[in-house]
Structures are given as structure tokens and as C-alpha cells.
């Protein structure tokens, strides 16, 4: 059922929307895309001026005490401006979820206030060179030695790694127990034995730094263990279920930007003596884009509401939202390039960047195919539970 946004939620949306209009016009987004560099000063301004690092952090730990809906509203607006720059904020939203899901009260008091203050970001470290979708196939291990944990391994595709001042790292603490032997650790950037490695030269989201993070006899204190030992896989699943609406809403933001640009161009561009927006073929493309955007937005915010309500149906709907909205972004960006024609294929116009940026949404935090596997599993389970 449709649910109207509250006045506070709309204020947050407009706050971020106005920041994007002022600070992240196309020229700025394209500048950082071409430099292939994390815009440190701009991201710091985003954190401090908007103060949105702490949106979902409870008030007792220095945050706003709000939920997934408010986080989605902020991310959607940032993604309409530039998905790569949006990730400069959003990567911390992912990185702190294991803390919110599993850390003790004392750990939250220690770690969360300075994150809420916007002083630094936290990267989520789960994927590995040989274990992306196959999370149980990871090889990173942590061994207890005296009052320290020693971590060895490497993490791959780590968003925000060049900027982050801490990492939430998943490692086996008891390999013999499989996924029941995984733990999560809060690892400061200056921890002995931690190295931020190779920077990836990516197709899109080039304003977002993506690196390998290497742990060679990396030492952290025994209090670096997030929550309880061997519950890391549970925290990871809870994190991904909660974060997928955030990825989905990135797709909504990119798709909306594509529609905005395409509709504006269709009103301006003339061919055969008339505006191309008068051609039925173009009108139908714009209509299809609008249908996809509105559908993606509705299912995404439904998933966000389920997340805020701790609804048991969240895993299914977060997967649906992530699968649909990410593919919607790719389709809308591609159609926008088509409407722009040859100009759409050049960097002079904004839609080619949207096309490049959008593709990552169907890959990271679970590919579309992984989402479909999860959705199908829920559908089959539901069918088995129903009586004829």
C-alpha cells in the first residue's frame, strides 16, 4: 500500500537534492570521472555540511536515529547527480551495518560517534579474489594469539578503500565449521600488517576508489571482534539484506537521471523539421523508461519500509528491489543514449557516463543472477508452505 513520505523525510530529500544541484553538476561529476579519483574534499563536505553519515546511527551513539527510508532518499538524490560520488557516502552506510547488526553496546559507543560526526568512512570487506558470489569460498583467516587477533588474507573490490579509516573484515576463525566459523572484525586503517593494494581501473563509478586490501599478519586487539565469535556470516547476511535497498535506490537515482536527460533532450532536438519528442517511437521509449523508474522506486521503498520494520519478508523483497532497480538503471541509461543518438555516445553529454556507471549495480552486492536465485528459493518455500 502506498505510504506518503513524512515532512522530515522530504526535508532530508530536499537538503540532499539542493546540495547535488549546487555541488555536483555534470561538469563536476565528469571531472572526477575523468580523473579517476576519489573527490576527498567534496566527500568531506558532503559528510560535514549535510551530516548524513549518521542517518541510521542511533541517537545514543551520536547519529540521527533514522532508518532505511531516509538513507534511501539521500542516496537516490546523490546517485542522480553522480553514482561514483554517491558511493563516497554510501560505502560507509554499508561498512557500519555489521556494527549496527552485531556489535556490543560498548563497541558501538567506541566506534560509531566519530563516524556519525563525519570524520571518516568505513569500508565493508567481504569479497575476495577467488570468492565474490561464493562467499563461503573465502580464505581470509583470523587466529587468536594471546590478547590479539592475527588476520591473514586479501579482500577484493573494496569500495572506498583509499578513503576509509577503518574496515569491517570477515574472516574464518574456525574453518572446520564452514559458514558457522566466520567472524567479523573492526580493523583500523593504521593496523599493523594492513595494506591498501592495487587500485582498479574501472569502466564506471570512477570517482569511487576500489582497491584490494591485504592482511599480512595483521594485528588487532581482542576487542576488535565485532559481537560474538563465529557469528560473522549471520552479520554478513543481515548486512546484505539491509543494504540491498540502498543499492536498489542507486539504480532508481541513475534511471531517473537518464529519464530526466532524455525527456529534456527530446523536447529540444529537431530532426526532419520537428522535435524528436513528437515521434511515437521516442515517446514510447520515454514512457517505458517512466514505467520502469516508478516501478523500481515503489518496490525499493517497500523494501526500505520492511527493513525499518524488521519484517521477516525483507530478504525476498530486498532481492527483488535490487534485481529490478539495477537492471532498470542499465535499461534506462541505454535508452537515454539511444534517444541522444550519436551525441549520447560522447562525453560532451551526460548519458554515456550514466550508461557506464549503471552496469556495476547489476554486479556488486550480489549479481542479478544471485538475487534471482534467492527470490526463487523464497517462492518455492512459500509454495511448499501453502495447502492445496
Secondary structure, 3 states (H helix, E strand, C coil): CCCCCCHHHHHHHHHHHHHHHHHCCHHHHHHHHHHCCCCHHHHHHHHHHHCHHHCCCCHHHCCCCCCHHHHHHHHHHHHHHCHHHHHHHHHHHHHCHHHHHHCCHHHHHHHHHHHHCCCCCEEEECCECCECCCHHHCCCEEEEECCEEEEEEEEEEEECCCCCCEEEEEEECCHHHHHHHEEEEEEECCCCCEEEEEECCCCCCCCCCEEEEEEEEEEEEHHHECCCCCCHHHHHHHHHHHHHHHHHHHHHHHHHHHHHHHHHHHHHCEECCEEHHHCHHHHHHHHHHHHHHHHHHHHHHHHHHHHHCCCCCHHHHHHHHHHHHHHHHHHHHHHHHHHHHHHHHCCCCCHHHHHHHHHHHHCCCCCHHHHHHHHHHHHHHHHHHCCC
